[in-house]
Amino acid sequence: MKEKLQNIREEALKAIQTADVPERLNDVRVKFLGKKGELTAVLKSMKDVAAEDRPKIGQMVNEARAEIEAALEESKKKMERAIREEKMKQEVIDVTLPAKKNMVGHRHPNTIALEEVERIFVGMGYEVVEGPEVEYDLYNFEKLNIPDGHPAKDEQDTFYVNKDIVLRTQTSSVQARIMEQSRPPIRVISPGRVFRSDEVDATHSPSFHQIEGLVVDKNISFADLKGTLEVFAKELFGPETKTKFRPHHFPFTEPSAEVDVSCFKCGGKGCRFCKGTGWIEILGCGVVHPHVLEMCGIDPEEYSGFAFGVGLERIALLKYEIDDMRLLYENDIRFLKQF
């Protein structure tokens, strides 16, 4: 038995020395120390050993097991160290090389302008609402006091899906929906994409963005509208900005006006940016027409309101002094990264 244990020990140590990969070491462990290994078989045959020799044989088996396990562990550590060193040689990093630039994106100029406008009006207590881009003629025209036969409904001005459905030409359609679904007081702005049958040039596009505002409550007057838009202009273009209201006509407001702001480039003195006038047109507005309130289920004898609409691209063009609207849509990274 003693000679057999000696042979097992020597054979195991030799196999450990010749093993060159971790898998071979595992094979040695299974062969000699596993459940069906050679040392385990010796332990199972202890019943055939004389009682007085069992303690001595058991000690010899444990010593052989301990020696084999120690040799296995030492060889395993050497292999892992050698593998790690080889891997480090292959994966060496030259810290003196220039790093790859991380191209981080940012918001589009339109988005920056929209968030600025939303911040201003939310600060004044307005709610931001949205509506469908494919809209019923009823909400896009009829409920805004634009009946059949009105020039705005001409096929040259509007994209029709069918006679009852259009691509919305203004986000005022959201205002009609809000007035129909809600009760005053109402204080909302409705940003979104709109569509008109325009030729593409430096100031026009068949698809662009609008921000419409609506307030409906008791005793709302044109004075409230003027005060609101003055605050808006000063917040957006600077505290020295002045506003000017010019009479105009919109079917859904009466009276109506176009709003100019003093040129923030020259301070109203006249320059190339304002074409020498000292003023820049930014939006249209007016007091909500009583018939519009009535069609949306609001009593015009009890409530009144005002509405305004501004082109988002126009704000972006003015704010960043861009002279061609098409630049906003061409996705030229050389242009967009300036913002």
C-alpha positions, 0 to 999 in steps of 0.5 A: 500500500505504501509503495502504491501511494508513493507511485501515485504521488510521483505520477501526479507530481510529474503530470502537474509539471508537464501540464502546460494549460489550466485544462490539463491541470484540471484533468490531473485533479480529476484523475487523482483527487476526483470522486473516482480518482486514484487517491480516492480509490485508495481511501475506499480500499481501507477496509481491506487494511489491517486495523492497526495499519489504518491510521498510518495508511490514512496519514500517508494518503492525507499527506499525498493529497496535501502535496498534490493539491499544493503542487496543483495550486502553485502551478495554477498560479504560475500559469495564470500569471504567465497568461496575464503577462502575455495578455498585457503585452498584447493589450498594451496602451500607449497613453501618449497617443491622442485620444479619440474625440467624443462627438457629443450632439446637442439641441437643434436651433429650433429646439433651443428657441422653442424651449426658450419660448416655452420657459417664458410662457410657462413662467407666466402661467401658461400650459403647453398643449399639442394636437394632431398634425393631420387635422379635420377641416372643421378645426383647422378652418370652420371653427376658426371663422374660415368658412367654405369659399375662403381664400385660405382654403384654396388647394394652392394654399393647403394640403388636402387628404380629402375634402374633410381632412387636411395637413394643418396650416396652423396650430390654432386648430389646437386652440379650437379643440381646447376651447371645445373641451375645456372651460375658462379660464384657459391659458395655453400655448400650442407649438407644433409643425404645420404645412402650407403649399409654399415654394421653398426659398430663404424665408418659406417652406412647405413644412415649418413650426408655429407657436400659438397662444390662447387666453380666455377668461372674463374681462380679457382685453387688448390691453392684456394682449399688449402687456403679455407680448411686451413681456414676451419680447423683453424676455426673448430679445432683451429688456430694452426691446420695444413693441409696435402694434399695426392693424391687420386682419385675421378671420379668427380675431377682431381687432387684429394686429401685426407686432413688430419689435425694435431691432435688437441689432441696432437698437432701433436706429436702422441697419441691414438686419432690420432693412433700415426701418429699426423694426422687425415683424415677429408675430400676429395677434388679436382679440378672439372673435366672438363667433369663434368663442360661440362655435366652440361652446363658450358664451361671448357675452361672459368671456373674452380672450386673445390669441397670437401666433409666431413662427418658430423658425422666424424666432430662431432666424432672428435670435441667431441672425441666420439669413436663410431658413433652409440652413435649419433643415439641411442637417449640415454639421458645420452649420449646426455645431455653431449652436 
